[in-house]
Amino acid sequence: MRHIIAAFVIAACAGPALAETPQKTDPIASIEAGVICAPDAVGTAPAPNTLAGETHIIDINPPFVSHSRRVPAVLGIGFGVKTLAAQPDGLGEVTVIVTHPPMGDAAVELQSFASSIGGLDPSLTFYQFDYAYELVPGTWEMAAMRGSDVLYKVSFDVLPPALVPELAAVCGYLDLLS
């Protein structure tokens, strides 16, 4: 039920699908969005409200290879948001909600997981394509909530790799273009 309420709040705040600037609220000092070459995970954390059941833990924040929000649907590519909290002690108890076209056997359209946002160094929250069932073209939205407050919301347009070959190729995944 909580996720249904969160989805309703996000939908009520929706603007244009791919607005030029990511939307953020006052608790967020800075925000940038883009495409990354996903780094190797050093571990995982439980994420029961995701199809995979876990999220990756990384020890480095990779740079964006592009600030475009046009994302090739290619295994290993990631996309996401780097944010910095306005307060130096950061923001805990953040829920990240990812909405997307229907995915997997259950046609899931919403996944969520716990996160936090740093106040001294930017925090990266990203979605990485690890499984073939995730390669679903369409509008994907990533939003961060703290309680009932929307902290930020960013839309991405996931596309077949042939429509964004320069990004599909940037991480070395050319073999998936055929």
PyMOL commands that place a pseudoatom at each C-alpha (Angstrom):
pseudoatom trace, name=CA, resn=MET, resi=1, chain=A, elem=C, hetatm=0, pos=[0.000, 0.000, 0.000]
pseudoatom trace, name=CA, resn=ARG, resi=2, chain=A, elem=C, hetatm=0, pos=[2.843, 2.400, 0.843]
pseudoatom trace, name=CA, resn=HIS, resi=3, chain=A, elem=C, hetatm=0, pos=[4.267, 1.963, -2.657]
pseudoatom trace, name=CA, resn=ILE, resi=4, chain=A, elem=C, hetatm=0, pos=[0.881, 2.648, -4.234]
pseudoatom trace, name=CA, resn=ILE, resi=5, chain=A, elem=C, hetatm=0, pos=[0.672, 5.899, -2.265]
pseudoatom trace, name=CA, resn=ALA, resi=6, chain=A, elem=C, hetatm=0, pos=[4.226, 6.815, -3.262]
pseudoatom trace, name=CA, resn=ALA, resi=7, chain=A, elem=C, hetatm=0, pos=[3.449, 6.098, -6.918]
pseudoatom trace, name=CA, resn=PHE, resi=8, chain=A, elem=C, hetatm=0, pos=[0.374, 8.319, -6.668]
pseudoatom trace, name=CA, resn=VAL, resi=9, chain=A, elem=C, hetatm=0, pos=[2.437, 11.165, -5.153]
pseudoatom trace, name=CA, resn=ILE, resi=10, chain=A, elem=C, hetatm=0, pos=[5.040, 10.846, -7.905]
pseudoatom trace, name=CA, resn=ALA, resi=11, chain=A, elem=C, hetatm=0, pos=[2.399, 10.782, -10.634]
pseudoatom trace, name=CA, resn=ALA, resi=12, chain=A, elem=C, hetatm=0, pos=[0.699, 13.845, -9.154]
pseudoatom trace, name=CA, resn=CYS, resi=13, chain=A, elem=C, hetatm=0, pos=[3.988, 15.769, -9.325]
pseudoatom trace, name=CA, resn=ALA, resi=14, chain=A, elem=C, hetatm=0, pos=[4.771, 14.651, -12.877]
pseudoatom trace, name=CA, resn=GLY, resi=15, chain=A, elem=C, hetatm=0, pos=[5.809, 17.205, -15.437]
pseudoatom trace, name=CA, resn=PRO, resi=16, chain=A, elem=C, hetatm=0, pos=[7.030, 16.708, -18.997]
pseudoatom trace, name=CA, resn=ALA, resi=17, chain=A, elem=C, hetatm=0, pos=[8.494, 13.243, -19.515]
pseudoatom trace, name=CA, resn=LEU, resi=18, chain=A, elem=C, hetatm=0, pos=[12.030, 14.476, -20.205]
pseudoatom trace, name=CA, resn=ALA, resi=19, chain=A, elem=C, hetatm=0, pos=[12.275, 17.987, -18.807]
pseudoatom trace, name=CA, resn=GLU, resi=20, chain=A, elem=C, hetatm=0, pos=[15.601, 19.749, -19.443]
pseudoatom trace, name=CA, resn=THR, resi=21, chain=A, elem=C, hetatm=0, pos=[16.510, 20.034, -15.759]
pseudoatom trace, name=CA, resn=PRO, resi=22, chain=A, elem=C, hetatm=0, pos=[15.849, 17.274, -13.226]
pseudoatom trace, name=CA, resn=GLN, resi=23, chain=A, elem=C, hetatm=0, pos=[13.220, 18.337, -10.708]
pseudoatom trace, name=CA, resn=LYS, resi=24, chain=A, elem=C, hetatm=0, pos=[14.404, 18.706, -7.107]
pseudoatom trace, name=CA, resn=THR, resi=25, chain=A, elem=C, hetatm=0, pos=[13.190, 20.179, -3.830]
pseudoatom trace, name=CA, resn=ASP, resi=26, chain=A, elem=C, hetatm=0, pos=[14.968, 22.355, -1.230]
pseudoatom trace, name=CA, resn=PRO, resi=27, chain=A, elem=C, hetatm=0, pos=[16.550, 19.508, 0.802]
pseudoatom trace, name=CA, resn=ILE, resi=28, chain=A, elem=C, hetatm=0, pos=[18.654, 18.766, -2.315]
pseudoatom trace, name=CA, resn=ALA, resi=29, chain=A, elem=C, hetatm=0, pos=[21.521, 21.212, -2.980]
pseudoatom trace, name=CA, resn=SER, resi=30, chain=A, elem=C, hetatm=0, pos=[22.566, 19.807, -6.367]
pseudoatom trace, name=CA, resn=ILE, resi=31, chain=A, elem=C, hetatm=0, pos=[21.466, 17.192, -8.842]
pseudoatom trace, name=CA, resn=GLU, resi=32, chain=A, elem=C, hetatm=0, pos=[22.748, 15.833, -12.118]
pseudoatom trace, name=CA, resn=ALA, resi=33, chain=A, elem=C, hetatm=0, pos=[21.579, 12.892, -14.200]
pseudoatom trace, name=CA, resn=GLY, resi=34, chain=A, elem=C, hetatm=0, pos=[23.041, 10.754, -16.932]
pseudoatom trace, name=CA, resn=VAL, resi=35, chain=A, elem=C, hetatm=0, pos=[24.373, 7.470, -18.239]
pseudoatom trace, name=CA, resn=ILE, resi=36, chain=A, elem=C, hetatm=0, pos=[27.184, 5.487, -16.595]
pseudoatom trace, name=CA, resn=CYS, resi=37, chain=A, elem=C, hetatm=0, pos=[29.318, 2.494, -17.359]
pseudoatom trace, name=CA, resn=ALA, resi=38, chain=A, elem=C, hetatm=0, pos=[28.287, 0.482, -14.354]
pseudoatom trace, name=CA, resn=PRO, resi=39, chain=A, elem=C, hetatm=0, pos=[31.175, -0.401, -12.042]
pseudoatom trace, name=CA, resn=ASP, resi=40, chain=A, elem=C, hetatm=0, pos=[31.745, -3.816, -10.526]
pseudoatom trace, name=CA, resn=ALA, resi=41, chain=A, elem=C, hetatm=0, pos=[29.779, -4.373, -7.352]
pseudoatom trace, name=CA, resn=VAL, resi=42, chain=A, elem=C, hetatm=0, pos=[31.623, -5.015, -4.099]
pseudoatom trace, name=CA, resn=GLY, resi=43, chain=A, elem=C, hetatm=0, pos=[28.508, -6.486, -2.532]
pseudoatom trace, name=CA, resn=THR, resi=44, chain=A, elem=C, hetatm=0, pos=[24.731, -6.391, -2.481]
pseudoatom trace, name=CA, resn=ALA, resi=45, chain=A, elem=C, hetatm=0, pos=[22.035, -5.103, -0.164]
pseudoatom trace, name=CA, resn=PRO, resi=46, chain=A, elem=C, hetatm=0, pos=[18.579, -6.630, 0.248]
pseudoatom trace, name=CA, resn=ALA, resi=47, chain=A, elem=C, hetatm=0, pos=[15.919, -4.868, -1.819]
pseudoatom trace, name=CA, resn=PRO, resi=48, chain=A, elem=C, hetatm=0, pos=[12.752, -6.947, -1.470]
pseudoatom trace, name=CA, resn=ASN, resi=49, chain=A, elem=C, hetatm=0, pos=[10.676, -4.492, -3.543]
pseudoatom trace, name=CA, resn=THR, resi=50, chain=A, elem=C, hetatm=0, pos=[12.762, -5.104, -6.673]
pseudoatom trace, name=CA, resn=LEU, resi=51, chain=A, elem=C, hetatm=0, pos=[12.560, -7.965, -9.147]
pseudoatom trace, name=CA, resn=ALA, resi=52, chain=A, elem=C, hetatm=0, pos=[16.166, -8.984, -8.435]
pseudoatom trace, name=CA, resn=GLY, resi=53, chain=A, elem=C, hetatm=0, pos=[15.609, -8.780, -4.663]
pseudoatom trace, name=CA, resn=GLU, resi=54, chain=A, elem=C, hetatm=0, pos=[18.850, -6.876, -4.113]
pseudoatom trace, name=CA, resn=THR, resi=55, chain=A, elem=C, hetatm=0, pos=[20.781, -3.773, -5.117]
pseudoatom trace, name=CA, resn=HIS, resi=56, chain=A, elem=C, hetatm=0, pos=[24.478, -3.400, -5.890]
pseudoatom trace, name=CA, resn=ILE, resi=57, chain=A, elem=C, hetatm=0, pos=[26.928, -1.855, -3.453]
pseudoatom trace, name=CA, resn=ILE, resi=58, chain=A, elem=C, hetatm=0, pos=[29.790, -0.027, -5.148]
pseudoatom trace, name=CA, resn=ASP, resi=59, chain=A, elem=C, hetatm=0, pos=[32.887, 1.573, -3.665]
pseudoatom trace, name=CA, resn=ILE, resi=60, chain=A, elem=C, hetatm=0, pos=[33.400, 4.240, -6.345]
pseudoatom trace, name=CA, resn=ASN, resi=61, chain=A, elem=C, hetatm=0, pos=[31.069, 6.748, -7.964]
pseudoatom trace, name=CA, resn=PRO, resi=62, chain=A, elem=C, hetatm=0, pos=[31.765, 6.412, -11.679]
pseudoatom trace, name=CA, resn=PRO, resi=63, chain=A, elem=C, hetatm=0, pos=[31.571, 9.537, -13.819]
pseudoatom trace, name=CA, resn=PHE, resi=64, chain=A, elem=C, hetatm=0, pos=[28.677, 10.047, -16.182]
pseudoatom trace, name=CA, resn=VAL, resi=65, chain=A, elem=C, hetatm=0, pos=[29.735, 9.091, -19.699]
pseudoatom trace, name=CA, resn=SER, resi=66, chain=A, elem=C, hetatm=0, pos=[26.896, 11.299, -20.901]
pseudoatom trace, name=CA, resn=HIS, resi=67, chain=A, elem=C, hetatm=0, pos=[24.447, 13.698, -19.310]
pseudoatom trace, name=CA, resn=SER, resi=68, chain=A, elem=C, hetatm=0, pos=[21.888, 12.573, -21.855]
pseudoatom trace, name=CA, resn=ARG, resi=69, chain=A, elem=C, hetatm=0, pos=[18.778, 10.915, -20.562]
pseudoatom trace, name=CA, resn=ARG, resi=70, chain=A, elem=C, hetatm=0, pos=[18.529, 8.814, -23.707]
pseudoatom trace, name=CA, resn=VAL, resi=71, chain=A, elem=C, hetatm=0, pos=[19.706, 5.411, -22.489]
pseudoatom trace, name=CA, resn=PRO, resi=72, chain=A, elem=C, hetatm=0, pos=[20.548, 2.412, -24.684]
pseudoatom trace, name=CA, resn=ALA, resi=73, chain=A, elem=C, hetatm=0, pos=[18.863, -0.817, -23.553]
pseudoatom trace, name=CA, resn=VAL, resi=74, chain=A, elem=C, hetatm=0, pos=[22.157, -2.728, -23.239]
pseudoatom trace, name=CA, resn=LEU, resi=75, chain=A, elem=C, hetatm=0, pos=[23.288, -5.111, -20.508]
pseudoatom trace, name=CA, resn=GLY, resi=76, chain=A, elem=C, hetatm=0, pos=[25.857, -3.427, -18.255]
pseudoatom trace, name=CA, resn=ILE, resi=77, chain=A, elem=C, hetatm=0, pos=[24.748, 0.140, -18.978]
pseudoatom trace, name=CA, resn=GLY, resi=78, chain=A, elem=C, hetatm=0, pos=[23.519, 2.166, -16.030]
pseudoatom trace, name=CA, resn=PHE, resi=79, chain=A, elem=C, hetatm=0, pos=[21.686, 5.446, -15.638]
pseudoatom trace, name=CA, resn=GLY, resi=80, chain=A, elem=C, hetatm=0, pos=[20.931, 7.511, -12.633]
pseudoatom trace, name=CA, resn=VAL, resi=81, chain=A, elem=C, hetatm=0, pos=[21.231, 10.572, -10.478]
pseudoatom trace, name=CA, resn=LYS, resi=82, chain=A, elem=C, hetatm=0, pos=[24.015, 12.171, -8.432]
pseudoatom trace, name=CA, resn=THR, resi=83, chain=A, elem=C, hetatm=0, pos=[22.664, 14.322, -5.617]
pseudoatom trace, name=CA, resn=LEU, resi=84, chain=A, elem=C, hetatm=0, pos=[24.026, 16.321, -2.728]
pseudoatom trace, name=CA, resn=ALA, resi=85, chain=A, elem=C, hetatm=0, pos=[21.903, 17.126, 0.302]
pseudoatom trace, name=CA, resn=ALA, resi=86, chain=A, elem=C, hetatm=0, pos=[21.654, 20.763, 1.402]
pseudoatom trace, name=CA, resn=GLN, resi=87, chain=A, elem=C, hetatm=0, pos=[22.544, 19.788, 5.002]
pseudoatom trace, name=CA, resn=PRO, resi=88, chain=A, elem=C, hetatm=0, pos=[26.110, 18.515, 5.665]
pseudoatom trace, name=CA, resn=ASP, resi=89, chain=A, elem=C, hetatm=0, pos=[24.836, 15.505, 7.637]
pseudoatom trace, name=CA, resn=GLY, resi=90, chain=A, elem=C, hetatm=0, pos=[22.867, 14.319, 4.586]
pseudoatom trace, name=CA, resn=LEU, resi=91, chain=A, elem=C, hetatm=0, pos=[19.486, 12.659, 4.330]
pseudoatom trace, name=CA, resn=GLY, resi=92, chain=A, elem=C, hetatm=0, pos=[18.747, 9.165, 5.601]
pseudoatom trace, name=CA, resn=GLU, resi=93, chain=A, elem=C, hetatm=0, pos=[15.620, 7.058, 5.246]
pseudoatom trace, name=CA, resn=VAL, resi=94, chain=A, elem=C, hetatm=0, pos=[15.246, 7.814, 1.545]
pseudoatom trace, name=CA, resn=THR, resi=95, chain=A, elem=C, hetatm=0, pos=[13.214, 5.508, -0.677]
pseudoatom trace, name=CA, resn=VAL, resi=96, chain=A, elem=C, hetatm=0, pos=[14.098, 5.427, -4.361]
pseudoatom trace, name=CA, resn=ILE, resi=97, chain=A, elem=C, hetatm=0, pos=[11.188, 4.528, -6.616]
pseudoatom trace, name=CA, resn=VAL, resi=98, chain=A, elem=C, hetatm=0, pos=[11.797, 3.449, -10.197]
pseudoatom trace, name=CA, resn=THR, resi=99, chain=A, elem=C, hetatm=0, pos=[8.794, 3.277, -12.513]
pseudoatom trace, name=CA, resn=HIS, resi=100, chain=A, elem=C, hetatm=0, pos=[9.087, 1.801, -15.996]
pseudoatom trace, name=CA, resn=PRO, resi=101, chain=A, elem=C, hetatm=0, pos=[7.160, -0.056, -18.694]
pseudoatom trace, name=CA, resn=PRO, resi=102, chain=A, elem=C, hetatm=0, pos=[5.947, -3.556, -17.707]
pseudoatom trace, name=CA, resn=MET, resi=103, chain=A, elem=C, hetatm=0, pos=[8.864, -5.909, -17.046]
pseudoatom trace, name=CA, resn=GLY, resi=104, chain=A, elem=C, hetatm=0, pos=[9.319, -9.599, -16.315]
pseudoatom trace, name=CA, resn=ASP, resi=105, chain=A, elem=C, hetatm=0, pos=[6.755, -12.372, -16.130]
pseudoatom trace, name=CA, resn=ALA, resi=106, chain=A, elem=C, hetatm=0, pos=[4.661, -10.404, -13.616]
pseudoatom trace, name=CA, resn=ALA, resi=107, chain=A, elem=C, hetatm=0, pos=[4.710, -7.218, -15.766]
pseudoatom trace, name=CA, resn=VAL, resi=108, chain=A, elem=C, hetatm=0, pos=[6.113, -5.200, -12.839]
pseudoatom trace, name=CA, resn=GLU, resi=109, chain=A, elem=C, hetatm=0, pos=[6.010, -1.416, -13.359]
pseudoatom trace, name=CA, resn=LEU, resi=110, chain=A, elem=C, hetatm=0, pos=[7.342, -0.139, -10.013]
pseudoatom trace, name=CA, resn=GLN, resi=111, chain=A, elem=C, hetatm=0, pos=[10.388, -1.105, -7.964]
pseudoatom trace, name=CA, resn=SER, resi=112, chain=A, elem=C, hetatm=0, pos=[11.761, 0.576, -4.845]
pseudoatom trace, name=CA, resn=PHE, resi=113, chain=A, elem=C, hetatm=0, pos=[14.710, 0.346, -2.504]
pseudoatom trace, name=CA, resn=ALA, resi=114, chain=A, elem=C, hetatm=0, pos=[16.197, 2.127, 0.518]
pseudoatom trace, name=CA, resn=SER, resi=115, chain=A, elem=C, hetatm=0, pos=[18.951, 4.688, 0.072]
pseudoatom trace, name=CA, resn=SER, resi=116, chain=A, elem=C, hetatm=0, pos=[20.473, 7.836, 1.552]
pseudoatom trace, name=CA, resn=ILE, resi=117, chain=A, elem=C, hetatm=0, pos=[21.836, 11.107, 0.166]
pseudoatom trace, name=CA, resn=GLY, resi=118, chain=A, elem=C, hetatm=0, pos=[25.175, 12.448, 1.337]
pseudoatom trace, name=CA, resn=GLY, resi=119, chain=A, elem=C, hetatm=0, pos=[25.711, 16.018, 2.479]
pseudoatom trace, name=CA, resn=LEU, resi=120, chain=A, elem=C, hetatm=0, pos=[29.481, 16.266, 1.959]
pseudoatom trace, name=CA, resn=ASP, resi=121, chain=A, elem=C, hetatm=0, pos=[29.991, 14.283, -1.249]
pseudoatom trace, name=CA, resn=PRO, resi=122, chain=A, elem=C, hetatm=0, pos=[27.446, 13.611, -4.005]
pseudoatom trace, name=CA, resn=SER, resi=123, chain=A, elem=C, hetatm=0, pos=[25.623, 10.279, -3.773]
pseudoatom trace, name=CA, resn=LEU, resi=124, chain=A, elem=C, hetatm=0, pos=[24.959, 8.182, -6.860]
pseudoatom trace, name=CA, resn=THR, resi=125, chain=A, elem=C, hetatm=0, pos=[21.712, 6.281, -7.233]
pseudoatom trace, name=CA, resn=PHE, resi=126, chain=A, elem=C, hetatm=0, pos=[21.501, 4.300, -10.442]
pseudoatom trace, name=CA, resn=TYR, resi=127, chain=A, elem=C, hetatm=0, pos=[19.702, 1.525, -12.241]
pseudoatom trace, name=CA, resn=GLN, resi=128, chain=A, elem=C, hetatm=0, pos=[21.868, -0.970, -14.102]
pseudoatom trace, name=CA, resn=PHE, resi=129, chain=A, elem=C, hetatm=0, pos=[20.695, -3.400, -16.758]
pseudoatom trace, name=CA, resn=ASP, resi=130, chain=A, elem=C, hetatm=0, pos=[21.808, -6.798, -15.449]
pseudoatom trace, name=CA, resn=TYR, resi=131, chain=A, elem=C, hetatm=0, pos=[19.180, -9.110, -16.956]
pseudoatom trace, name=CA, resn=ALA, resi=132, chain=A, elem=C, hetatm=0, pos=[17.610, -9.414, -20.409]
pseudoatom trace, name=CA, resn=TYR, resi=133, chain=A, elem=C, hetatm=0, pos=[14.095, -8.964, -18.987]
pseudoatom trace, name=CA, resn=GLU, resi=134, chain=A, elem=C, hetatm=0, pos=[15.096, -5.429, -17.871]
pseudoatom trace, name=CA, resn=LEU, resi=135, chain=A, elem=C, hetatm=0, pos=[15.824, -4.201, -21.410]
pseudoatom trace, name=CA, resn=VAL, resi=136, chain=A, elem=C, hetatm=0, pos=[12.404, -2.575, -21.806]
pseudoatom trace, name=CA, resn=PRO, resi=137, chain=A, elem=C, hetatm=0, pos=[12.249, 0.542, -23.994]
pseudoatom trace, name=CA, resn=GLY, resi=138, chain=A, elem=C, hetatm=0, pos=[10.097, 3.451, -22.865]
pseudoatom trace, name=CA, resn=THR, resi=139, chain=A, elem=C, hetatm=0, pos=[10.023, 6.165, -20.239]
pseudoatom trace, name=CA, resn=TRP, resi=140, chain=A, elem=C, hetatm=0, pos=[11.649, 5.263, -16.947]
pseudoatom trace, name=CA, resn=GLU, resi=141, chain=A, elem=C, hetatm=0, pos=[11.381, 7.550, -13.938]
pseudoatom trace, name=CA, resn=MET, resi=142, chain=A, elem=C, hetatm=0, pos=[13.581, 7.632, -10.869]
pseudoatom trace, name=CA, resn=ALA, resi=143, chain=A, elem=C, hetatm=0, pos=[12.284, 9.504, -7.832]
pseudoatom trace, name=CA, resn=ALA, resi=144, chain=A, elem=C, hetatm=0, pos=[13.550, 9.839, -4.280]
pseudoatom trace, name=CA, resn=MET, resi=145, chain=A, elem=C, hetatm=0, pos=[11.114, 10.187, -1.404]
pseudoatom trace, name=CA, resn=ARG, resi=146, chain=A, elem=C, hetatm=0, pos=[11.583, 10.863, 2.269]
pseudoatom trace, name=CA, resn=GLY, resi=147, chain=A, elem=C, hetatm=0, pos=[8.346, 10.009, 3.989]
pseudoatom trace, name=CA, resn=SER, resi=148, chain=A, elem=C, hetatm=0, pos=[5.691, 11.613, 1.790]
pseudoatom trace, name=CA, resn=ASP, resi=149, chain=A, elem=C, hetatm=0, pos=[8.075, 14.307, 0.456]
pseudoatom trace, name=CA, resn=VAL, resi=150, chain=A, elem=C, hetatm=0, pos=[9.423, 14.023, -3.097]
pseudoatom trace, name=CA, resn=LEU, resi=151, chain=A, elem=C, hetatm=0, pos=[13.126, 14.989, -3.029]
pseudoatom trace, name=CA, resn=TYR, resi=152, chain=A, elem=C, hetatm=0, pos=[13.773, 14.641, -6.745]
pseudoatom trace, name=CA, resn=LYS, resi=153, chain=A, elem=C, hetatm=0, pos=[12.325, 13.129, -9.878]
pseudoatom trace, name=CA, resn=VAL, resi=154, chain=A, elem=C, hetatm=0, pos=[14.137, 12.427, -13.154]
pseudoatom trace, name=CA, resn=SER, resi=155, chain=A, elem=C, hetatm=0, pos=[12.878, 10.771, -16.336]
pseudoatom trace, name=CA, resn=PHE, resi=156, chain=A, elem=C, hetatm=0, pos=[14.984, 8.720, -18.757]
pseudoatom trace, name=CA, resn=ASP, resi=157, chain=A, elem=C, hetatm=0, pos=[14.092, 7.477, -22.229]
pseudoatom trace, name=CA, resn=VAL, resi=158, chain=A, elem=C, hetatm=0, pos=[15.329, 3.883, -22.633]
pseudoatom trace, name=CA, resn=LEU, resi=159, chain=A, elem=C, hetatm=0, pos=[15.783, 3.093, -26.324]
pseudoatom trace, name=CA, resn=PRO, resi=160, chain=A, elem=C, hetatm=0, pos=[16.880, 0.213, -28.557]
pseudoatom trace, name=CA, resn=PRO, resi=161, chain=A, elem=C, hetatm=0, pos=[20.702, 0.409, -28.757]
pseudoatom trace, name=CA, resn=ALA, resi=162, chain=A, elem=C, hetatm=0, pos=[20.674, 1.060, -32.513]
pseudoatom trace, name=CA, resn=LEU, resi=163, chain=A, elem=C, hetatm=0, pos=[18.977, 4.421, -31.810]
pseudoatom trace, name=CA, resn=VAL, resi=164, chain=A, elem=C, hetatm=0, pos=[21.819, 5.580, -29.524]
pseudoatom trace, name=CA, resn=PRO, resi=165, chain=A, elem=C, hetatm=0, pos=[24.875, 3.677, -30.845]
pseudoatom trace, name=CA, resn=GLU, resi=166, chain=A, elem=C, hetatm=0, pos=[27.337, 6.257, -29.512]
pseudoatom trace, name=CA, resn=LEU, resi=167, chain=A, elem=C, hetatm=0, pos=[26.215, 5.480, -25.966]
pseudoatom trace, name=CA, resn=ALA, resi=168, chain=A, elem=C, hetatm=0, pos=[25.817, 1.738, -26.476]
pseudoatom trace, name=CA, resn=ALA, resi=169, chain=A, elem=C, hetatm=0, pos=[29.406, 1.667, -27.695]
pseudoatom trace, name=CA, resn=VAL, resi=170, chain=A, elem=C, hetatm=0, pos=[30.885, 3.909, -24.993]
pseudoatom trace, name=CA, resn=CYS, resi=171, chain=A, elem=C, hetatm=0, pos=[31.082, 1.133, -22.397]
pseudoatom trace, name=CA, resn=GLY, resi=172, chain=A, elem=C, hetatm=0, pos=[32.342, -1.499, -24.847]
pseudoatom trace, name=CA, resn=TYR, resi=173, chain=A, elem=C, hetatm=0, pos=[29.066, -3.339, -25.469]
pseudoatom trace, name=CA, resn=LEU, resi=174, chain=A, elem=C, hetatm=0, pos=[29.118, -3.187, -29.286]
pseudoatom trace, name=CA, resn=ASP, resi=175, chain=A, elem=C, hetatm=0, pos=[28.356, -6.902, -29.713]
pseudoatom trace, name=CA, resn=LEU, resi=176, chain=A, elem=C, hetatm=0, pos=[24.821, -6.319, -28.430]
pseudoatom trace, name=CA, resn=LEU, resi=177, chain=A, elem=C, hetatm=0, pos=[23.950, -3.920, -31.278]
pseudoatom trace, name=CA, resn=SER, resi=178, chain=A, elem=C, hetatm=0, pos=[23.401, -6.654, -33.852]
for i in range(1, 178): cmd.bond("trace and resi %d" % i, "trace and resi %d" % (i + 1))
show_as sticks, trace
zoom trace
